[in-house]
């Protein structure tokens, strides 16, 4: 699927789905670069969405003591209970759109599912 064809609801769903699936794994899988690779959203856009999801209480941002390669602080993202509910609501919306023919079936899956 092409990035430019994806809309906001699908982008948010993919981010929240990835964070939900990875919540029990080690912290390194919930860093910005790992999320970027898994959901195929460019880093600048992804950072904006994660900050807004954090501001609204759907995602928690936690800085770790270590530093990244460029000396920047390492931030770990976790989905909250509100984020899980939002993901479920968006998922139902996307499912309805798939059944009505607006979205192809692939909209429900992450690129990393291939």
C-alpha positions in Angstrom: 0.0 0.0 0.0 1.3 3.4 -0.8 2.0 5.8 2.1 0.3 8.7 0.4 -3.0 6.8 0.1 -3.3 6.2 3.9 -5.5 8.5 5.8 -5.3 9.7 9.4 -7.5 7.0 11.0 -5.4 4.2 9.4 -2.2 5.9 10.4 -3.3 6.2 14.0 -4.7 2.7 14.1 -1.4 1.2 12.8 0.6 3.2 15.4 -1.6 2.1 18.3 -1.8 -1.5 17.0 2.0 -1.8 17.0 2.3 -0.3 20.5 -0.4 -2.6 21.7 1.3 -5.7 20.2 4.7 -4.7 21.6 3.7 -3.7 25.1 5.0 -6.9 26.7 8.4 -6.8 24.9 11.6 -5.0 25.8 11.7 -1.3 25.6 13.9 -1.1 22.5 11.0 -2.2 20.3 9.0 0.8 21.3 11.5 3.4 20.2 10.7 5.9 17.4 12.9 4.2 14.8 11.5 0.8 15.4 7.9 2.1 15.3 8.8 3.9 12.1 10.0 0.8 10.4 7.0 -1.3 11.6 4.2 1.0 10.6 5.8 2.7 7.5 5.2 6.2 8.6 8.0 8.7 8.1 9.8 9.8 11.3 8.7 13.5 11.2 5.0 12.6 10.8 5.3 9.7 13.3 6.8 12.0 16.0 3.9 14.5 15.5 1.3 11.8 15.9 3.0 10.3 19.0 3.3 13.7 20.6 -0.4 14.4 20.0 -1.4 10.9 21.2 0.7 11.6 24.3 -0.9 15.0 24.9 -4.3 13.4 24.7 -3.5 10.6 27.1 -3.5 7.7 24.6 0.3 7.1 24.7 2.9 7.5 27.4 6.3 8.9 26.5 9.1 7.9 28.9 12.8 9.1 28.5 15.4 6.5 29.3 18.8 7.3 30.9 20.7 6.2 27.8 21.4 8.4 24.8 20.9 7.6 21.1 23.6 7.6 18.4 23.3 11.3 17.8 23.3 12.1 21.5 19.6 12.6 21.7 17.5 11.3 24.6 16.0 7.8 24.0 12.2 7.9 24.3 10.1 4.8 24.8 6.4 4.9 23.9 3.7 2.8 25.7 0.0 2.6 24.9 -2.4 3.5 27.7 -5.8 2.1 28.5 -7.4 5.1 26.7 -5.1 4.3 23.7 -6.4 0.7 23.7 -10.0 1.9 23.6 -9.2 4.4 20.8 -7.5 1.7 18.8 -10.6 -0.5 19.2 -12.9 2.3 18.1 -10.8 3.2 15.1 -10.5 -0.5 14.3 -14.3 -0.8 14.2 -14.5 2.2 11.9 -11.9 0.7 9.5 -13.7 -2.6 9.6 -17.0 -0.9 8.6 -15.1 1.0 5.8 -13.6 -2.3 4.6 -17.1 -4.0 4.5 -18.5 -1.0 2.7 -15.7 -1.1 0.1 -14.0 2.1 1.0 -10.8 0.5 2.1 -9.0 -2.7 0.9 -8.7 -5.5 3.4 -4.9 -4.8 3.8 -5.7 -1.6 5.7 -6.0 -3.7 8.9 -2.5 -5.1 8.8 0.9 -3.7 9.6 3.6 -3.9 6.9 5.6 -6.0 9.4 2.8 -8.6 9.2 4.0 -9.6 5.7 
